[in-house]
Each structure stands twice: as C-alpha cells, then as structure tokens.
Amino acid sequence: RLASGSVVTTTSTTEVRRVTLSSVTGEQTFFFKRYWVTHPRQLWSGMLLGSFFGCPKVRREYRNLEWLRAAGFDSPAPVAFGEERRSGWLVRSFLISAGIPEPLPLNEYIRSRLPALEPAERRLNRRTLIEHLAHYTRRLHEQRFVHHDYFWRNILLSRESLDRFYLIDAHKGRIWSSWAENSSRAADLAALDAPAPHFFRRSERLRFFLTYLGRHHLDHAGTQLLRRTLALAEPMRERQLRRA
C-alpha cells in the first residue's frame, strides 16, 4: 500500500509520502516520513544528535507532536515511529502521522489564495490572519515551547480556515530554558518574518508584533526583542522568499 501513495517531498536522504487507506468508516490519510543514511559522514556529523547518542529526530518529533496535542495545540496525530540500527548506529528511521482535512501550507495560502480574493475579503482575511497567528504564537510561547522551524511552510491550514493552525516538522521543538527565552522567542518570530516584507506592509508586520506582545505600543523589552528578531530574520530573507 505504501508504493501506491504519492511522494510529497524527497531528497537524497529523506522522503515524505502521502498514503490514503480505505476502511468501512471511510478514507484516512497518513504521512509517512522516512530518513536514511547514504554516507558514513552523516553518521559522524549526527553522532550526538541521535545517530549514536541522543534522541533521533523521529522520536523527538513524535514526542513533540504528542506534547502539542496534550497542551491543546493543533497538530497531526502521531501514529508510530521506528528506528533501524546497525552496531548501534542509526541507519534508517520513519515517522507516521495522521493527515488533516484538506491541508494547505500557510506559504501557499499567502502566496496564491489571498491575492485571488476580492479586495474587501482580502483585507479582512489579512487582518484575521495577522491577529490569529499572533495570538497563536503568543500562546505557544507562553507554554515555553519553541518550534525552531517556525516557517510558513510548517504551519498548515485545514480547508483554508484561519481559525486553526497545525504545526508540522516539529523535531527541533523544545521547551526553552529560562536563560534562553529571548533568543528562543526571537528565532520563531524571525522565521515568520523572513519572507514577510514581500507580502505584508510594514504596518501589518508591526501590528502582528504588538498583538503578539499584547501591547498597543513598544516598551523597552519589546523594542529589544524586535531588534533581535529583525537581526535574525535579515540573513534568511532571500532564501525564505524563494521557499515561500
């Protein structure tokens, strides 16, 4: 049945495949993510990150998806993960997660769907998106969770609704230490802002940031966080614009 699925993304060492299974209760979509090793240097470079020591990324993502759902956040339900080791070295692994109804990555919605709306509806949806995503991000950070890959492509909508956001690719996510709070928050905010100047006005980006802070004006701490965010976002802009 796996061979009948469709490939979503693929590289020389990874593949994500969409598989739809039928049962008496209807169809259910699953995403099957696979990782494998093609050269020994991959093992050495990741030795402390799960290749030999530490927690492999499929296990981290499985646990993070469980945590997000338990904390009341929307994310695909984790189904299973597996690891194959040889002489203690991780050579292959997989993660299976349940699909969500009619998923749409946020980057595709912003790039293609928003511009196609009528002007009045487009203005309303832009404002709704800014406010809802800012509230969602603030709630995520209030739980001290940082995604560390908080790019538009890793935030999904279901049926183009702006009421709920589904996080994917959460293997880098973690609960931050108190000493790293500002840098962790800034990293997520910078990932969101990296392609934003090409799609949103400066006033809209500032509105997002103030809504995230829960303030009407920037204070000293907010200004410092904004400066750190912009400094992190600047080197990413060109690449993330291409990916958006």
Stockholm file with secondary structure:
# STOCKHOLM 1.0

chainA/1-244         RLASGSVVTTTSTTEVRRVTLSSVTGEQTFFFKRYWVTHPRQLWSGMLLGSFFGCPKVRREYRNLEWLRAAGFDSPAPVAFGEERRSGWLVRSFLISAGIPEPLPLNEYIRSRLPALEPAERRLNRRTLIEHLAHYTRRLHEQRFVHHDYFWRNILLSRESLDRFYLIDAHKGRIWSSWAENSSRAADLAALDAPAPHFFRRSERLRFFLTYLGRHHLDHAGTQLLRRTLALAEPMRERQLRRA
#=GR chainA/1-244 SS CGGGSEEEEECSSEEEEEEEEEETTEEEEEEEEEEECSSHHHHHHTGGGTTSSSCCHHHHHHHHHHHHHHTTCCCCCEEEEEEEEETTEEEEEEEEEECCSSEEEHHHIIIIIGGGSCHHHHHHHHHHHHHHHHHHHHHHHHTTEECSCCCGGGEEEETTCSSCCEECCCTTCEECCGGGHHHHHHHHHHHHHTTGGGTSCHHHHHHHHHHHHTCSSCCHHHHHHHHHHHHHHGGGHHHHHHHC
#=GC SS_cons         CGGGSEEEEECSSEEEEEEEEEETTEEEEEEEEEEECSSHHHHHHTGGGTTSSSCCHHHHHHHHHHHHHHTTCCCCCEEEEEEEEETTEEEEEEEEEECCSSEEEHHHIIIIIGGGSCHHHHHHHHHHHHHHHHHHHHHHHHTTEECSCCCGGGEEEETTCSSCCEECCCTTCEECCGGGHHHHHHHHHHHHHTTGGGTSCHHHHHHHHHHHHTCSSCCHHHHHHHHHHHHHHGGGHHHHHHHC
//
